Each structure stands twice: as structure tokens, then as C-alpha cells.
Amino acid sequence: MRVLVTEDDASVSAALAGALARAGHSCDRVTSGGAMLQQHRSADIVLLDLGLDDMDGLAALEQLRAVSEIPVIVVTARGDERSTVQALRLGADDYLVKPVRLHELLARLTAVARRYTGLATDRIELGEVVVDESERRVLHRGAAIALTPTECALLAVLARHADAVVSRQHLLDAVWGDSYSATSRAFDVHLAGLRQKLPMLRITTIRGRGFRLERPR
């Protein structure tokens, strides 16, 4: 993959680039949000720090999402819940807090890329809702619902097991990869996004067991 590292700390940027190169990825490095916005079209995925010199990384992410659906993994020292939730709601696909374990970053990178390129070709019908995995889109009465690729992947797993309870860990493994923590905040944000955007579908929390998407009758 071609990875665009957006990081203004030269030592961190070099460490990320070295790990990516050893894993077989090509890498370009920029130090500002403006440069990232100019160069993202030449990349397959963006690693984005939030503490940039020219603008806040969240502002850069918002501007990027206005023009592109390129996968974005936030890699930042900000570990507070507000920043995490805001980044995910603005369209980040994943969120890692520094110091980053490089093997985990590579696993997350692979999982995010798989959500964009490795979806099945099935169409799943849930009453008036159609989940089209090959096109990464969801339709309600023929009208498209704006979901992120992560939300679409999460919905697809639930839809394939409609009326059955799916454990949190199974959902994390299927969507994020088996390196992901069962306590990940990203999961909760994306699940909340699904419930908000698709009120016509009922996703029930089964305490201690997991989640069940109720097939419309």
C-alpha cells in the first residue's frame, strides 16, 4: 500500500516510515495538514497526527472527508475520549494513541484496507433496507444512506447474522482484525452511528452476550 504519513515530529515520522517500509509498503511523509490535503490523492491510506503545525488534525480530517473517502488512521498523543469520539465521528477509520506498538499499527492498517477492498459481493435485504457489500453502500427504499466503510462493514456482519446474537469480540475480529481490543471505543462510536443513521433497523444489545440485528417483519 502507498501510505501518507502526516506527522510533524521527525523522529516519529521516520520510525513509522521505517516500519511501513520493512512491511513492504511505500511511504510518503508530510508535516502539515495542508500538505496532506494536497497529496492524499497519490496514497491508498493516510496516517494522521492531530498535533500539526499549521492546523489542528481534526480540522484537517474534516476537510479531507469533504473531498475524499480515503482510509484514515489517526495516530496521536491525544488519548482523551472527546478527541477519540470526535475523530471517529468526523470519519477516521481507526484511532491509535502514542506510543504506538508498530506490530499493532501494521495489523490495524491491514484491517482498515481490507474493509475498503475485501468486501463480499452479496446483497443482503432487510425489509426496505438493502446492504450492498460490493458497492459499500446501504439503500433504504432505493435511497442511499451515507455510511462510512467501517459502519458498512459492521452492518454487513450484523446483517449476515440477522436475528442471531453476535458477540462483541466476533464483530471486532470481523471488522477490525483479531488484534483489536474488546474494549475499543471505536466500536461503540461506529455502532452508535449505525443506530442513528438507520433508525428503521433495530440493533439490540444483549447484556453479557453481544448484539442482535432484528430482521424487519
PERAQUI-V771547 format. One record per helix or strand of 3 or more residues. SS is the DSSP state (~ for helix, > for strand). FROM is the first residue (numbers start at 1). TO is the last residue. Records with the same first field share a line. If there is no record, write none. Layout:
SS: FROM-TO + FROM-TO
//
This chain:
>: 2-6 + 26-30 + 45-48 + 71-76 + 94-97 + 123-126 + 129-132 + 137-140 + 143-145 + 202-206 + 210-214
~: 10-22 + 33-42 + 57-65 + 81-90 + 102-117 + 149-160 + 168-176 + 185-197
//
